[in-house]
Amino acid sequence: MVRMAEFAASQHPGDVLVSLGLGSCIGVALLEDSHRVAALAHVVLPNSGDAPAVDNAAKFADTAVPLLVNEVIRLGVARSRIWAVMVGGAQMFALGGATLDIGRRNDASVKRALDSARIPVRATVTGGTVGRTVRVYVGQGRVTCKEAGGPELDVITSERMGLARAA
Amino acid sequence: MQLTDMQLDALREMANVGSGNAATALAGMLGCPVDLSVPSAAVLALADAVEAVGSPDAEVTAVALPVFGEIEAIVLLTFKPEHARQLCGFLGIEYDADPEMALSALGEIGNILGSAYINALGAMCGMALEPSPPQTATDMLGAIVASVLASAAASNDMTLLLDSALMLEQGGECEFGFLFVPNENGVAEVLGRLGLWGHEAA
Protein backbone atom coordinates (compact mmCIF):
# COMPACT_ATOMS: atom_id res chain seq x y z
CA MET A 1 0.00 0.00 0.00
CA VAL A 2 1.48 3.33 -1.05
CA ARG A 3 -0.43 6.05 0.80
CA MET A 4 -0.33 9.82 0.41
CA ALA A 5 3.25 11.08 0.11
CA GLU A 6 4.68 7.56 0.46
CA PHE A 7 6.68 5.43 -1.99
CA ALA A 8 7.69 1.81 -2.39
CA ALA A 9 10.03 -0.19 -4.59
CA SER A 10 10.06 -3.96 -4.89
CA GLN A 11 11.88 -6.76 -6.65
CA HIS A 12 9.64 -9.54 -5.31
CA PRO A 13 7.49 -11.13 -8.03
CA GLY A 14 3.89 -11.28 -6.85
CA ASP A 15 4.08 -8.02 -4.89
CA VAL A 16 1.41 -5.54 -5.87
CA LEU A 17 2.05 -1.85 -5.19
CA VAL A 18 -1.25 -0.02 -4.70
CA SER A 19 -2.37 3.57 -4.28
CA LEU A 20 -6.10 3.67 -3.48
CA GLY A 21 -8.19 6.63 -4.49
CA LEU A 22 -5.88 9.02 -6.30
CA GLY A 23 -7.62 12.34 -6.86
CA SER A 24 -5.39 15.29 -7.64
CA CYS A 25 -2.48 13.13 -6.49
CA ILE A 26 -0.46 11.18 -9.04
CA GLY A 27 0.73 7.61 -8.82
CA VAL A 28 4.08 7.52 -10.61
CA ALA A 29 5.09 3.97 -11.44
CA LEU A 30 8.57 3.08 -12.61
CA LEU A 31 9.05 -0.23 -14.40
CA GLU A 32 11.84 -1.71 -16.44
CA ASP A 33 12.26 -3.93 -19.46
CA SER A 34 12.99 -7.17 -17.61
CA HIS A 35 10.01 -6.60 -15.25
CA ARG A 36 12.12 -7.57 -12.25
CA VAL A 37 11.84 -4.31 -10.35
CA ALA A 38 8.92 -1.90 -10.00
CA ALA A 39 8.32 1.19 -7.88
CA LEU A 40 5.44 3.49 -7.09
CA ALA A 41 5.26 6.97 -5.53
CA HIS A 42 2.07 8.76 -4.39
CA VAL A 43 2.82 12.38 -5.32
CA VAL A 44 0.67 15.03 -3.61
CA LEU A 45 1.97 18.39 -4.79
CA PRO A 46 3.78 19.69 -7.86
CA ASN A 47 6.66 21.69 -6.49
CA SER A 48 8.84 21.37 -3.39
CA GLY A 49 9.88 24.99 -3.92
CA ASP A 50 6.40 26.10 -2.80
CA ALA A 51 7.00 24.68 0.67
CA PRO A 52 9.22 26.35 3.27
CA ALA A 53 10.73 22.96 4.15
CA VAL A 54 10.75 19.60 2.46
CA ASP A 55 10.17 17.02 5.16
CA ASN A 56 9.16 14.28 2.76
CA ALA A 57 10.66 13.99 -0.70
CA ALA A 58 7.98 11.58 -1.93
CA LYS A 59 5.31 14.27 -1.50
CA PHE A 60 6.48 16.55 -4.31
CA ALA A 61 6.72 15.74 -8.00
CA ASP A 62 10.13 17.34 -8.47
CA THR A 63 11.70 15.48 -5.53
CA ALA A 64 9.73 12.21 -5.73
CA VAL A 65 10.87 11.32 -9.26
CA PRO A 66 14.64 11.45 -8.55
CA LEU A 67 14.02 9.58 -5.28
CA LEU A 68 12.13 6.84 -7.06
CA VAL A 69 14.63 6.59 -9.92
CA ASN A 70 17.46 6.20 -7.39
CA GLU A 71 15.53 3.45 -5.57
CA VAL A 72 15.14 1.48 -8.81
CA ILE A 73 18.79 1.98 -9.76
CA ARG A 74 19.78 0.89 -6.25
CA LEU A 75 17.98 -2.40 -6.95
CA GLY A 76 20.33 -2.97 -9.85
CA VAL A 77 18.49 -1.57 -12.84
CA ALA A 78 20.28 0.52 -15.47
CA ARG A 79 18.76 3.97 -15.86
CA SER A 80 18.37 3.46 -19.60
CA ARG A 81 15.99 0.52 -19.03
CA ILE A 82 13.57 2.37 -16.75
CA TRP A 83 10.23 3.65 -18.01
CA ALA A 84 7.25 5.25 -16.34
CA VAL A 85 3.46 5.08 -16.13
CA MET A 86 1.39 7.90 -14.63
CA VAL A 87 -2.11 7.64 -13.14
CA GLY A 88 -4.17 10.33 -11.36
CA GLY A 89 -4.02 14.11 -11.53
CA ALA A 90 -7.76 14.63 -11.66
CA GLN A 91 -9.63 17.71 -10.57
CA MET A 92 -12.15 16.51 -8.00
CA PHE A 93 -13.52 19.96 -7.20
CA ALA A 94 -13.29 23.27 -9.00
CA LEU A 95 -12.17 24.98 -5.82
CA GLY A 96 -10.41 27.97 -7.33
CA GLY A 97 -7.99 30.27 -5.55
CA ALA A 98 -4.68 28.91 -4.37
CA THR A 99 -5.93 25.36 -4.78
CA LEU A 100 -6.38 25.86 -8.50
CA ASP A 101 -6.20 22.55 -10.27
CA ILE A 102 -3.42 20.84 -8.35
CA GLY A 103 -4.07 17.73 -10.45
CA ARG A 104 -3.05 19.34 -13.71
CA ARG A 105 -0.02 21.00 -12.12
CA ASN A 106 1.01 17.65 -10.64
CA ASP A 107 0.67 16.05 -14.06
CA ALA A 108 2.87 18.66 -15.74
CA SER A 109 5.41 18.65 -12.96
CA VAL A 110 5.79 14.84 -12.87
CA LYS A 111 6.22 14.80 -16.67
CA ARG A 112 8.86 17.51 -16.45
CA ALA A 113 10.73 15.66 -13.68
CA LEU A 114 10.64 12.37 -15.65
CA ASP A 115 11.84 14.21 -18.73
CA SER A 116 14.82 15.72 -16.94
CA ALA A 117 15.64 12.29 -15.48
CA ARG A 118 15.50 10.95 -19.09
CA ILE A 119 12.78 8.42 -18.21
CA PRO A 120 10.26 7.80 -21.02
CA VAL A 121 6.55 7.77 -20.15
CA ARG A 122 4.91 4.76 -21.82
CA ALA A 123 1.34 5.26 -20.65
CA THR A 124 -0.74 7.80 -18.76
CA VAL A 125 -4.26 7.87 -17.36
CA THR A 126 -4.43 11.41 -16.00
CA GLY A 127 -6.69 14.44 -15.86
CA GLY A 128 -10.47 14.50 -15.90
CA THR A 129 -12.62 14.66 -12.78
CA VAL A 130 -12.56 11.08 -11.50
CA GLY A 131 -10.65 9.35 -8.74
CA ARG A 132 -8.50 6.35 -9.63
CA THR A 133 -6.78 3.41 -7.97
CA VAL A 134 -3.48 2.29 -9.45
CA ARG A 135 -1.98 -1.18 -9.06
CA VAL A 136 1.55 -2.12 -10.14
CA TYR A 137 2.18 -5.87 -10.48
CA VAL A 138 5.82 -6.51 -9.71
CA GLY A 139 7.38 -9.12 -11.96
CA GLN A 140 4.70 -8.78 -14.62
CA GLY A 141 5.28 -5.36 -16.16
CA ARG A 142 1.59 -4.75 -15.64
CA VAL A 143 -0.12 -1.59 -14.38
CA THR A 144 -3.87 -1.28 -13.90
CA CYS A 145 -6.24 1.57 -13.17
CA LYS A 146 -9.69 1.40 -11.60
CA GLU A 147 -12.16 4.26 -11.39
CA ALA A 148 -14.92 4.44 -8.75
CA GLY A 149 -17.49 1.74 -9.42
CA GLY A 150 -15.66 0.65 -12.58
CA PRO A 151 -13.65 -2.43 -13.50
CA GLU A 152 -9.88 -2.79 -13.08
CA LEU A 153 -8.46 -2.03 -16.53
CA ASP A 154 -4.96 -2.61 -17.85
CA VAL A 155 -3.01 0.56 -18.46
CA ILE A 156 -0.07 -1.40 -19.74
CA THR A 157 0.88 -5.08 -19.94
CA SER A 158 4.02 -6.83 -21.09
CA GLU A 159 2.11 -8.35 -24.04
CA ARG A 160 0.80 -5.02 -25.20
CA MET A 161 4.28 -3.61 -25.11
CA GLY A 162 5.51 -6.53 -27.19
CA LEU A 163 8.06 -7.34 -24.52
CA ALA A 164 9.13 -10.75 -23.31
CA ARG A 165 7.72 -11.58 -19.90
CA ALA A 166 10.43 -12.05 -17.30
CA ALA A 167 11.14 -15.65 -16.39
CA MET B 1 3.22 20.90 13.03
CA GLN B 2 3.05 19.65 16.60
CA LEU B 3 0.17 20.71 18.81
CA THR B 4 -0.13 20.35 22.56
CA ASP B 5 -3.06 18.59 24.22
CA MET B 6 -4.40 21.94 25.29
CA GLN B 7 -4.32 23.25 21.74
CA LEU B 8 -6.04 20.12 20.44
CA ASP B 9 -8.67 20.43 23.19
CA ALA B 10 -9.34 24.01 22.13
CA LEU B 11 -9.68 22.99 18.48
CA ARG B 12 -11.95 20.09 19.44
CA GLU B 13 -14.16 22.46 21.43
CA MET B 14 -14.23 24.79 18.46
CA ALA B 15 -15.29 21.90 16.20
CA ASN B 16 -17.93 21.01 18.78
CA VAL B 17 -19.42 24.51 18.76
CA GLY B 18 -19.18 24.71 14.98
CA SER B 19 -20.80 21.37 14.28
CA GLY B 20 -23.37 21.99 17.02
CA ASN B 21 -24.35 25.13 15.18
CA ALA B 22 -24.47 23.17 11.93
CA ALA B 23 -26.66 20.47 13.54
CA THR B 24 -29.09 23.14 14.75
CA ALA B 25 -29.24 24.62 11.25
CA LEU B 26 -29.93 21.20 9.73
CA ALA B 27 -32.58 20.35 12.32
CA GLY B 28 -34.31 23.64 11.52
CA MET B 29 -34.15 22.94 7.81
CA LEU B 30 -35.48 19.38 8.02
CA GLY B 31 -37.77 19.82 11.03
CA CYS B 32 -36.35 16.80 12.80
CA PRO B 33 -33.81 16.29 15.60
CA VAL B 34 -30.17 15.95 14.60
CA ASP B 35 -27.61 14.21 16.80
CA LEU B 36 -23.98 15.12 17.01
CA SER B 37 -20.99 12.91 17.71
CA VAL B 38 -18.15 14.11 19.91
CA PRO B 39 -15.73 15.65 17.42
CA SER B 40 -12.18 14.43 17.14
CA ALA B 41 -9.18 16.65 16.61
CA ALA B 42 -5.90 15.14 15.55
CA VAL B 43 -2.69 16.10 13.86
CA LEU B 44 -1.85 13.29 11.47
CA ALA B 45 0.70 12.47 8.81
CA LEU B 46 -0.87 12.82 5.38
CA ALA B 47 -0.54 9.07 4.87
CA ASP B 48 -2.65 8.36 7.97
CA ALA B 49 -5.14 11.18 7.52
CA VAL B 50 -7.21 9.66 4.71
CA GLU B 51 -7.69 6.39 6.56
CA ALA B 52 -8.69 8.28 9.70
CA VAL B 53 -11.68 9.54 7.72
CA GLY B 54 -12.65 6.25 6.12
CA SER B 55 -11.78 3.47 3.73
CA PRO B 56 -9.97 5.13 0.78
CA ASP B 57 -11.78 3.14 -1.91
CA ALA B 58 -15.29 3.50 -0.45
CA GLU B 59 -17.63 5.47 -2.65
CA VAL B 60 -18.91 8.70 -1.12
CA THR B 61 -20.80 11.76 -2.18
CA ALA B 62 -18.98 14.83 -0.95
CA VAL B 63 -19.66 18.53 -0.71
CA ALA B 64 -16.64 20.81 -0.47
CA LEU B 65 -17.01 24.37 0.70
CA PRO B 66 -13.89 26.51 0.37
CA VAL B 67 -13.59 29.17 3.05
CA PHE B 68 -11.78 32.45 2.51
CA GLY B 69 -11.26 35.49 4.70
CA GLU B 70 -8.92 35.81 7.64
CA ILE B 71 -8.05 32.14 7.31
CA GLU B 72 -8.29 29.73 4.41
CA ALA B 73 -9.87 26.36 4.95
CA ILE B 74 -12.12 23.78 3.35
CA VAL B 75 -15.25 22.34 4.91
CA LEU B 76 -15.96 18.88 3.55
CA LEU B 77 -19.13 16.87 4.07
CA THR B 78 -19.08 13.20 3.12
CA PHE B 79 -22.14 11.00 2.75
CA LYS B 80 -22.38 7.31 2.01
CA PRO B 81 -24.41 7.03 -1.21
CA GLU B 82 -27.41 5.45 0.57
CA HIS B 83 -27.37 8.20 3.19
CA ALA B 84 -27.18 10.87 0.51
CA ARG B 85 -30.28 9.30 -1.05
CA GLN B 86 -32.03 9.29 2.30
CA LEU B 87 -31.19 12.91 3.03
CA CYS B 88 -32.48 13.93 -0.40
CA GLY B 89 -35.63 11.94 0.38
CA PHE B 90 -36.17 14.16 3.43
CA LEU B 91 -36.20 17.11 1.06
CA GLY B 92 -38.66 15.38 -1.27
CA ILE B 93 -36.08 14.72 -3.98
CA GLU B 94 -35.62 11.29 -5.45
CA TYR B 95 -31.90 10.85 -5.97
CA ASP B 96 -32.06 8.36 -8.82
CA ALA B 97 -34.83 10.18 -10.68
CA ASP B 98 -32.95 13.44 -10.78
CA PRO B 99 -29.29 13.12 -9.73
CA GLU B 100 -28.44 16.63 -10.80
CA MET B 101 -31.18 18.09 -8.61
CA ALA B 102 -30.14 15.80 -5.78
CA LEU B 103 -26.50 16.89 -5.93
CA SER B 104 -27.57 20.49 -6.06
CA ALA B 105 -29.71 19.95 -2.95
CA LEU B 106 -26.82 18.27 -1.15
CA GLY B 107 -24.63 21.18 -2.18
CA GLU B 108 -27.14 23.53 -0.63
CA ILE B 109 -27.20 21.48 2.58
CA GLY B 110 -23.40 21.69 2.56
CA ASN B 111 -23.64 25.42 2.09
CA ILE B 112 -25.99 25.87 5.04
CA LEU B 113 -24.09 23.53 7.35
CA GLY B 114 -20.68 24.84 6.35
CA SER B 115 -21.79 28.44 6.78
CA ALA B 116 -23.26 27.66 10.21
CA TYR B 117 -20.00 25.98 11.16
CA ILE B 118 -17.72 28.79 10.09
CA ASN B 119 -20.02 31.47 11.46
CA ALA B 120 -19.70 29.87 14.89
CA LEU B 121 -15.97 29.58 14.40
CA GLY B 122 -15.67 33.18 13.24
CA ALA B 123 -17.68 34.42 16.21
CA MET B 124 -15.54 32.40 18.63
CA CYS B 125 -12.29 33.68 17.23
CA GLY B 126 -13.39 37.14 16.14
CA MET B 127 -12.64 36.48 12.49
CA ALA B 128 -14.46 37.39 9.31
CA LEU B 129 -14.84 34.22 7.25
CA GLU B 130 -16.58 33.79 3.96
CA PRO B 131 -17.76 30.58 2.34
CA SER B 132 -17.49 30.10 -1.43
CA PRO B 133 -20.11 28.23 -3.45
CA PRO B 134 -20.21 24.50 -2.69
CA GLN B 135 -18.80 21.89 -5.06
CA THR B 136 -20.09 18.34 -5.14
CA ALA B 137 -18.53 15.09 -6.31
CA THR B 138 -19.29 11.39 -6.00
CA ASP B 139 -16.15 9.31 -6.04
CA MET B 140 -13.69 7.31 -3.97
CA LEU B 141 -13.25 8.73 -0.48
CA GLY B 142 -9.47 8.66 -0.86
CA ALA B 143 -9.54 10.73 -4.02
CA ILE B 144 -11.80 13.32 -2.45
CA VAL B 145 -10.18 13.64 0.95
CA ALA B 146 -6.62 13.50 -0.43
CA SER B 147 -7.40 16.26 -2.92
CA VAL B 148 -8.78 18.46 -0.14
CA LEU B 149 -5.78 17.71 2.09
CA ALA B 150 -3.38 18.40 -0.78
CA SER B 151 -4.76 21.90 -1.14
CA ALA B 152 -4.03 22.57 2.54
CA ALA B 153 -0.80 20.62 2.82
CA ALA B 154 1.78 22.69 0.98
CA SER B 155 4.03 23.52 3.87
CA ASN B 156 3.86 20.50 6.10
CA ASP B 157 3.63 16.75 6.04
CA MET B 158 1.25 16.82 9.00
CA THR B 159 -2.32 17.91 8.70
CA LEU B 160 -4.98 18.90 11.22
CA LEU B 161 -8.26 17.02 10.96
CA LEU B 162 -11.36 18.17 12.77
CA ASP B 163 -13.90 15.43 12.27
CA SER B 164 -17.49 15.20 13.51
CA ALA B 165 -20.53 13.21 12.49
CA LEU B 166 -24.15 14.35 12.36
CA MET B 167 -26.97 11.83 12.61
CA LEU B 168 -30.63 12.23 11.78
CA GLU B 169 -32.80 10.57 14.38
CA GLN B 170 -35.75 9.89 12.12
CA GLY B 171 -36.31 7.70 9.13
CA GLY B 172 -33.61 5.17 9.77
CA GLU B 173 -29.90 5.61 9.70
CA CYS B 174 -28.62 8.72 8.01
CA GLU B 175 -25.33 10.13 9.12
CA PHE B 176 -22.53 12.01 7.50
CA GLY B 177 -19.02 13.14 8.21
CA PHE B 178 -18.07 16.74 8.66
CA LEU B 179 -14.47 17.70 8.13
CA PHE B 180 -12.82 21.05 8.69
CA VAL B 181 -9.39 21.35 7.13
CA PRO B 182 -7.62 24.67 7.68
CA ASN B 183 -4.31 25.36 6.00
CA GLU B 184 -1.38 25.60 8.36
CA ASN B 185 -1.52 29.37 8.68
CA GLY B 186 -5.18 28.91 9.50
CA VAL B 187 -4.37 26.63 12.43
CA ALA B 188 -1.88 29.17 13.81
CA GLU B 189 -4.32 32.02 13.28
CA VAL B 190 -7.20 30.26 15.06
CA LEU B 191 -5.02 29.23 18.00
CA GLY B 192 -3.53 32.72 18.12
CA ARG B 193 -6.99 34.25 18.47
CA LEU B 194 -7.66 31.86 21.33
CA GLY B 195 -4.39 32.88 22.97
CA LEU B 196 -2.89 29.44 22.44
CA TRP B 197 -0.20 30.01 19.83
CA GLY B 198 3.49 30.85 20.16
CA HIS B 199 4.77 32.34 23.42
CA GLU B 200 1.19 32.88 24.58
CA ALA B 201 0.69 29.14 24.74
CA ALA B 202 3.48 28.56 27.24
Interface residues (C-beta under 8 A of the other chain):
Chain A: R3 M4 A5 E6 L20 G21 L22 G23 S24 C25 V44 L45 D50 A51 P52 A53 D55 N56 K59 A90 M92 F93 A94 L95 G96 G97 A98 T99 I102 G103 T129 V130 G131 R132 T133 A148 G149
Chain B: A45 L46 A47 D48 A49 V50 E51 P56 D57 E59 A64 P66 F68 E72 I74 S132 Q135 A137 T138 D139 M140 L141 G142 A143 I144 V145 A146 S147 V148 L149 A150 S151 A153 A154 S155 N156 D157
